[in-house]
Amino acid sequence: MIKKIMLVCGATGFIGRNIVEFYSKDIKYDVIAVYNKQPPFECPGVRWIQADLTDQNQVKKILVGVNILVQAAAVTSGIKDVVERPYIHITDNAVMNSYIFRSAYELELEHVVFFSCTVMLQSSEKPQSENDLDANAEVHSRYFGIAWTKFYLEKMCEFYSRLGRTKYTAIRHSNVYGPYDKYDLERSHVFGATVTKVMTADDSVTVWGTGDEARDLLYVDDIVDMVNRIIEKQPGNFGIYNCGAGVAITIKDLVSRIIAASGKSLIVQYDLSKPTIPTSLCLDYSKAQHELGWQPRYQLDEGVRRTIEWWVNNSKNRALLDGKN
């Protein structure tokens, strides 16, 4: 059997690492993992390459001979940066993906899978489909820059796909959580930050904002499963797919579930002086269900249990707990 070469960009990041570990066990692929500043991890059979993806020449070099590209590299951070330094998410993300998508087309790769997100969608009480985006409506002011950057990159995928040589896919995913996410309080998103706060708390845990904002939360193994189905089953040259749990859960409810799974008894306090984005959003994944046979496999309580189990067994997190004793 002739193996295909899969290149995973952002391989040391949250989603990228889970992708690398999954495909390292798949005999159909030779996996090349790309990293920049964060050092590689041990993963048998994986070849590592260091590259700056904002450098066009380096991008072209690493894509030579590749069949499948999974583009998981991105500049990301937590709510603090979204509020105080929103510009840091714009330039590098636009530049790196512009070079990657163009080079993939020029080098005639088979398929490019790109991770978008949901920040361009307006707050809604009903699940949003891929066609519900109103490009004339205002997005939340704190998401303006990154929202339109992501939308532009989705359209760039569609543009190159129309030229006919390479398949492109944009996965519009909800809030993904699970092993290898960021769990430090400076860079983490709401799920990772809450897990760390709960697991290191003695008597109480403080939540930013009112806790009334609602999020669609997806366990990371489910997005890995979608990537696999996209590569195997996507019907046309371009696909955009929602990838979410299909329900919105309030931060209040999420905190309660994480506390329950931790086995602790904690008082929850709300700090209204801290930044928060009071929106509600969940995704309609019926297109992915119809075209790919995909649906989320992990309910939230199961995902929380698995994540806390991983958190406790991770050496960095264990050091946090040991330092308290």
JOVENQUI-V618473 format. One record per run of one state. SS is the DSSP state (A for helix, B for strand, O for the rest). FROM is the first residue (numbers start at 1). TO is the last residue. If there is no record, write none. Layout:
# JOVENQUI-V618473
ss=SS from=FROM to=TO
ss=SS from=FROM to=TO
This chain:
# JOVENQUI-V618473
ss=O from=1 to=3
ss=B from=4 to=9
ss=O from=10 to=13
ss=A from=14 to=23
ss=O from=24 to=28
ss=B from=29 to=35
ss=O from=36 to=46
ss=B from=47 to=50
ss=O from=51 to=55
ss=A from=56 to=63
ss=O from=64 to=67
ss=B from=68 to=71
ss=O from=72 to=78
ss=A from=79 to=84
ss=O from=85 to=85
ss=A from=86 to=89
ss=O from=90 to=90
ss=A from=91 to=106
ss=O from=107 to=110
ss=B from=111 to=115
ss=O from=116 to=127
ss=B from=128 to=128
ss=O from=129 to=140
ss=A from=141 to=162
ss=O from=163 to=166
ss=B from=167 to=173
ss=O from=174 to=174
ss=B from=175 to=177
ss=O from=178 to=189
ss=A from=190 to=200
ss=O from=201 to=203
ss=B from=204 to=208
ss=O from=209 to=213
ss=B from=214 to=215
ss=O from=216 to=216
ss=B from=217 to=219
ss=A from=220 to=233
ss=O from=234 to=237
ss=B from=238 to=243
ss=O from=244 to=248
ss=B from=249 to=250
ss=A from=251 to=262
ss=O from=263 to=266
ss=B from=267 to=271
ss=O from=272 to=279
ss=B from=280 to=280
ss=O from=281 to=282
ss=B from=283 to=283
ss=O from=284 to=285
ss=A from=286 to=292
ss=O from=293 to=299
ss=A from=300 to=313
ss=O from=314 to=314
ss=A from=315 to=322
ss=O from=323 to=325
